[in-house]
Amino acid sequence: EASKSVLKEHNDGNIWLHTGDCGYINEDGILFFVDRIKDMFKINGEQVYPSEIKKVIIQHPKVKDCAVFCIETEDDKKKIGARITLDDVVLYSKNIEQEILQLCATCLRKESIPQYIEVRDTLPETNLFKTDMKQIKKEYNEKIKTLNM
């Protein structure tokens, strides 16, 4: 059953494996995976990839790790958020969020710039040691309700 859901025959007679991955093949025929389709979101009709945003945020010298997410607000608007951890908690300054936003503004399209950045000691993880995006979104939604953001 699982195989049937991802193996699909196309009009050309070929059967394709639909993995949900986004990628491209370069001029040398090398396949690059960029992101997952289900992780991509649309803002103002533009495709926004969290991995693209994460690559920019990670460039900041104080940032250790980052998780990027999208939340739909009650008025059906979408907001991009980023939760970051720092290399050293001592490096934290009140300007770090502003510095990251400025970095994003210079490197990303307008639709890809996060509206919300939060510094935490750690990122929640799943049992497989991957960043738990469901937990982050849940915590963010709870925070929005509490603060009426």
N, C-alpha and C positions, 0 to 999 in steps of 0.2 A: 504493500500500500504506500509506504513512504517513497519507494522508487517511482511509482506511478505519478505521484504528485510533482516530482521534479524532472522526470523524463517526458518531454513533450515533442510530438511529431509536428513539423512545420510544413507549410505548403510545398516546399521544395523536396519533400520526402525525407529530409534528414531529421534525425532525432537529436534534440539538444538537451543538455543537462542544465536546468535552471537552478543555479545555486543561490541566487540573491546577491552575488558579488558584483561590484562595479570594477571595471578595469579597462585597459586599452592594450593594443599591440603596437610596439614601436616599429620603426622602419627596418630593424634587424629581425623582426618576427618574435621578439621577446614579449611575453605576456606580463603585465604589471597589474596587481590588484590594488585598487585605490581605497575602496570602502564597501560597505554593505548597503544595498538599495534600501532596506528597511530603516537604516540609520539616517539616510538622507531626508531632508525636509525642504518644503518649499516656502519661501517668504517673498511676497510680492511677485509671485510667478517665477521666481528664480530658484534653481536648485542650489541648496546649501549642504555642503558635506562637512560633518563634524571633524573628520580627520584633517581637513584643510585648515580649519580654525585651530585645532590642537597643535599642528606643526608650527604655526606662527607663535602661539602662546609659549610653547616649549623653548622657543629661541631666547626668551627672556632669561638672563643669566641667573636670576634668583629662583626660577621655577623648576621644581623637580618633576612633577607630574600634573596631569590635567585631564579633566573629563568635560566634554561639551555636550549640551543637551538642548532640546527645544520643548517648550511648554506652551499649550494653548490656554490663553486666559479666558475668563468668563465671557468677555466680549468678542470671542473668536479671533483674537489677535495672537500672533505667535511671538514668543520672546526666546532669545537665545541666552543661555546661561553657561557659565564656566565655573567649575569648582577646581581650585588649584591647591597643590601642596608645594611648599618651599624646600629648597635644599637644606636650609638651616633656619629654624624658627627665629633665631636671633636676627636673621636678615630681614624680618618683617618690618615694614614701615607703612605708615598710613597712606603713602602715595603709591604703593605697589599696584593697587587696582587701577589707578589712573595711568600708571606707566604701561600696564598691559593693554588698556583701552587705546592708548596712543599708538602702541605698536600695531595693534589690530587695524586701526584706522589708516595706517600708512601701508599695510601689506594686504589688506582684504577689501573685497567689494563691500559696499554699504550694507547689503542684506546679510552679510556674514559677520558683522561686528556684534559681539555679545552686548546685551543691555545690562547684564547682571554678572558680577564676578565675586566669588566668595573664596576666602582663604581658609583652609582647614588643615589640621595636623595630618590627617590620612584621608584616603578615599575608601568608601566601603567596597568590599570584595565579595564575589560569589564563592561557592565551595571550590570552584576551579581556579581561584585566584585571579579572576578577571574583574575589572571595575564593574560594580553593580549599579548599572544605569537606572534600573527600576527603583532602587532604594534612593538614589540621588533625586530622581523626579518626584518621588513620594515626599521626601523631606522638603523639597523646594515648594511643592504645592501646599504643604502644611504651613510653611513660612509665609507664603503669599496670603493665605487665609487669615493668619495671625496678624500680619501687618497691613492687610487690605491694600496690597501693592497692585 
